Structure formats: C-alpha cells, structure tokens
Amino acid sequence: DVQLQAFGGGLVQAGGSLRLSCAASGRTFNGYVMGWFRQAPGKGREWISLISSDGSRSTNEDSVKGRFTISRDNVKNTLYLQMNSLKPEDTAVYYCGVSRHGRSWFNRVDDYYYWGQGTLVTVSS
C-alpha cells in the first residue's frame, strides 16, 4: 500500500520558520518529480514547490520564492520543505504529491497523486 505522510506543521508566528517532511512508504519515488502543494481555507489546492527526481533542480511558485526551499533524500524516501519568513497568508494544509509522469515537469495539481492526509500550518500575525 503506497502512502505519503506529511508532518511537521504547527502554529508559528509571522516571520518564523517550519520544516515539513513527507515520508513515502510502499514504494520508492526516485524516478519521479515530487512537489509540495497547499490548500488554504475555502480555496483550491495549489502547487508551491517542485523538485526533480534526483534533487538537482527545483522551482517555486512566486509567492514563496526566496522563502521556501524544497529538498529530497532518495535514500530515506523523504521529501522536505524548509519554510522561512512565514506570513499569515501561508496558512494552509500542506500536502506532498508524486508526479504521474515520472521525470516530466508539470505544475498542475491534477498531474500529481498519492497525496496523504496533509499537515496544517497556521501562521499568526
């Protein structure tokens, strides 16, 4: 049974930092683009950060550029998101996802799956 489990969320003040982790089980995803997504209350899920299968390339959505850093450890089968300079508008449930298309880059939510339950990040002002 393939599962992705995101954890590390919590309550933090604006300007603070959190590090999210996403542990994959049931199979390895070494040959797949992976990403972090988030869903704020009352809004749809959106992509925020993607990383190549080998971890050598990444891209961030404009609202998190310069603040969030995605990384992965393929030996541990784990994805990470370092979030700095957090803002109240970063409040959301954060999910990790695996590309349906292997090493190909897509930033559409529908191109990803194996979401897991997500982890809630709340940033207070």
C-alpha atoms as a printed R data frame, in Angstrom:
    type eleno elety resid chain resno       x      y       z
1   ATOM     1    CA   ASP     A     1   0.000  0.000   0.000
2   ATOM     2    CA   VAL     A     2   1.567  3.265  -1.158
3   ATOM     3    CA   GLN     A     3   1.352  6.148   1.289
4   ATOM     4    CA   LEU     A     4   2.704  9.651   1.643
5   ATOM     5    CA   GLN     A     5   2.667 11.095   5.126
6   ATOM     6    CA   ALA     A     6   3.363 14.784   5.628
7   ATOM     7    CA   PHE     A     7   4.241 16.082   9.068
8   ATOM     8    CA   GLY     A     8   5.967 18.979  10.783
9   ATOM     9    CA   GLY     A     9   3.198 21.556  10.621
10  ATOM    10    CA   GLY     A    10   2.064 23.626  13.545
11  ATOM    11    CA   LEU     A    11   1.367 27.095  14.844
12  ATOM    12    CA   VAL     A    12   4.068 29.716  14.282
13  ATOM    13    CA   GLN     A    13   4.263 33.478  14.459
14  ATOM    14    CA   ALA     A    14   4.759 35.568  11.352
15  ATOM    15    CA   GLY     A    15   8.442 35.689  10.470
16  ATOM    16    CA   GLY     A    16   9.071 32.255  11.931
17  ATOM    17    CA   SER     A    17  10.182 29.011  10.319
18  ATOM    18    CA   LEU     A    18   8.996 25.448   9.983
19  ATOM    19    CA   ARG     A    19  10.376 22.371   8.276
20  ATOM    20    CA   LEU     A    20   7.924 19.960   6.741
21  ATOM    21    CA   SER     A    21   8.733 16.360   5.923
22  ATOM    22    CA   CYS     A    22   6.954 13.876   3.709
23  ATOM    23    CA   ALA     A    23   7.735 10.220   4.204
24  ATOM    24    CA   ALA     A    24   6.868  7.807   1.429
25  ATOM    25    CA   SER     A    25   6.191  4.138   2.054
26  ATOM    26    CA   GLY     A    26   5.152  1.217  -0.050
27  ATOM    27    CA   ARG     A    27   7.426  2.073  -2.960
28  ATOM    28    CA   THR     A    28  10.288  4.376  -3.875
29  ATOM    29    CA   PHE     A    29   9.905  7.521  -5.975
30  ATOM    30    CA   ASN     A    30  13.481  8.021  -7.098
31  ATOM    31    CA   GLY     A    31  12.424  8.389 -10.724
32  ATOM    32    CA   TYR     A    32   9.635 10.876 -10.129
33  ATOM    33    CA   VAL     A    33   9.239 14.612  -9.784
34  ATOM    34    CA   MET     A    34   7.714 15.391  -6.403
35  ATOM    35    CA   GLY     A    35   6.212 18.526  -5.015
36  ATOM    36    CA   TRP     A    36   4.600 20.404  -2.205
37  ATOM    37    CA   PHE     A    37   1.120 21.790  -2.522
38  ATOM    38    CA   ARG     A    38  -1.166 23.658  -0.174
39  ATOM    39    CA   GLN     A    39  -4.828 24.318   0.300
40  ATOM    40    CA   ALA     A    40  -5.947 27.365   2.234
41  ATOM    41    CA   PRO     A    41  -9.406 27.506   3.838
42  ATOM    42    CA   GLY     A    42 -12.068 27.987   1.180
43  ATOM    43    CA   LYS     A    43  -9.594 27.728  -1.694
44  ATOM    44    CA   GLY     A    44  -8.414 25.078  -4.114
45  ATOM    45    CA   ARG     A    45  -5.171 23.154  -3.856
46  ATOM    46    CA   GLU     A    46  -2.197 24.909  -5.462
47  ATOM    47    CA   TRP     A    47   1.345 23.929  -6.210
48  ATOM    48    CA   ILE     A    48   4.117 25.786  -4.430
49  ATOM    49    CA   SER     A    49   7.355 23.884  -4.961
50  ATOM    50    CA   LEU     A    50   8.589 21.095  -7.235
51  ATOM    51    CA   ILE     A    51  11.815 19.105  -7.303
52  ATOM    52    CA   SER     A    52  13.363 16.872  -9.927
53  ATOM    53    CA   SER     A    53  13.730 13.141  -9.409
54  ATOM    54    CA   ASP     A    54  17.408 13.418  -8.490
55  ATOM    55    CA   GLY     A    55  17.017 16.616  -6.484
56  ATOM    56    CA   SER     A    56  19.242 18.686  -8.755
57  ATOM    57    CA   ARG     A    57  16.544 21.107  -9.916
58  ATOM    58    CA   SER     A    58  13.657 22.831  -8.213
59  ATOM    59    CA   THR     A    59  11.154 25.537  -8.880
60  ATOM    60    CA   ASN     A    60   8.962 27.604  -6.587
61  ATOM    61    CA   GLU     A    61   5.736 29.457  -7.082
62  ATOM    62    CA   ASP     A    62   6.233 33.217  -6.998
63  ATOM    63    CA   SER     A    63   4.602 33.775  -3.606
64  ATOM    64    CA   VAL     A    64   7.157 31.537  -1.842
65  ATOM    65    CA   LYS     A    65  10.304 32.295  -3.845
66  ATOM    66    CA   GLY     A    66  13.214 33.230  -1.641
67  ATOM    67    CA   ARG     A    67  11.412 31.932   1.464
68  ATOM    68    CA   PHE     A    68  10.748 28.213   0.885
69  ATOM    69    CA   THR     A    69  13.280 25.549  -0.117
70  ATOM    70    CA   ILE     A    70  12.368 22.076  -1.285
71  ATOM    71    CA   SER     A    71  14.749 19.137  -0.994
72  ATOM    72    CA   ARG     A    72  14.646 15.365  -1.025
73  ATOM    73    CA   ASP     A    73  16.583 12.396   0.296
74  ATOM    74    CA   ASN     A    74  16.056  9.471  -2.053
75  ATOM    75    CA   VAL     A    75  17.827  7.079   0.300
76  ATOM    76    CA   LYS     A    76  15.324  7.886   3.030
77  ATOM    77    CA   ASN     A    77  12.479  8.206   0.510
78  ATOM    78    CA   THR     A    78  11.614 11.551   2.105
79  ATOM    79    CA   LEU     A    79  10.734 14.995   0.781
80  ATOM    80    CA   TYR     A    80  11.307 18.202   2.740
81  ATOM    81    CA   LEU     A    81  10.137 21.807   2.692
82  ATOM    82    CA   GLN     A    82  12.032 24.421   4.662
83  ATOM    83    CA   MET     A    83   9.770 27.412   5.187
84  ATOM    84    CA   ASN     A    84  11.264 30.692   6.392
85  ATOM    85    CA   SER     A    85   9.839 34.181   6.860
86  ATOM    86    CA   LEU     A    86   6.358 32.764   7.172
87  ATOM    87    CA   LYS     A    87   3.383 35.020   6.572
88  ATOM    88    CA   PRO     A    88  -0.241 34.707   7.690
89  ATOM    89    CA   GLU     A    89  -1.205 34.049   4.062
90  ATOM    90    CA   ASP     A    90   0.894 30.871   4.188
91  ATOM    91    CA   THR     A    91  -1.715 29.360   6.491
92  ATOM    92    CA   ALA     A    92  -2.976 26.190   4.814
93  ATOM    93    CA   VAL     A    93  -2.915 22.413   4.838
94  ATOM    94    CA   TYR     A    94   0.284 21.337   3.109
95  ATOM    95    CA   TYR     A    95   0.435 18.173   1.019
96  ATOM    96    CA   CYS     A    96   3.174 16.340  -0.810
97  ATOM    97    CA   GLY     A    97   2.500 14.721  -4.131
98  ATOM    98    CA   VAL     A    98   4.153 12.499  -6.707
99  ATOM    99    CA   SER     A    99   4.081 13.234 -10.406
100 ATOM   100    CA   ARG     A   100   2.010 10.911 -12.544
101 ATOM   101    CA   HIS     A   101   4.529 11.490 -15.345
102 ATOM   102    CA   GLY     A   102   7.838 10.360 -13.889
103 ATOM   103    CA   ARG     A   103  10.623 12.864 -14.552
104 ATOM   104    CA   SER     A   104   8.488 15.291 -16.566
105 ATOM   105    CA   TRP     A   105   7.698 18.721 -15.077
106 ATOM   106    CA   PHE     A   106   4.119 19.801 -14.619
107 ATOM   107    CA   ASN     A   107   2.735 22.303 -12.141
108 ATOM   108    CA   ARG     A   108  -0.900 21.301 -12.407
109 ATOM   109    CA   VAL     A   109  -2.400 19.705  -9.347
110 ATOM   110    CA   ASP     A   110  -4.128 17.031 -11.436
111 ATOM   111    CA   ASP     A   111  -0.733 15.771 -12.612
112 ATOM   112    CA   TYR     A   112   0.093 14.623  -9.086
113 ATOM   113    CA   TYR     A   113  -1.250 11.939  -6.774
114 ATOM   114    CA   TYR     A   114  -0.606  9.933  -3.600
115 ATOM   115    CA   TRP     A   115  -1.491 12.981  -1.505
116 ATOM   116    CA   GLY     A   116  -1.751 11.647   2.003
117 ATOM   117    CA   GLN     A   117  -3.524 13.462   4.807
118 ATOM   118    CA   GLY     A   118  -1.522 16.709   4.752
119 ATOM   119    CA   THR     A   119  -0.195 18.758   7.640
120 ATOM   120    CA   LEU     A   120  -1.693 22.026   8.892
121 ATOM   121    CA   VAL     A   121   0.450 25.150   9.050
122 ATOM   122    CA   THR     A   122  -1.015 28.129  10.872
123 ATOM   123    CA   VAL     A   123   0.828 31.447  10.856
124 ATOM   124    CA   SER     A   124  -0.361 34.054  13.313
125 ATOM   125    CA   SER     A   125   0.143 37.773  12.768
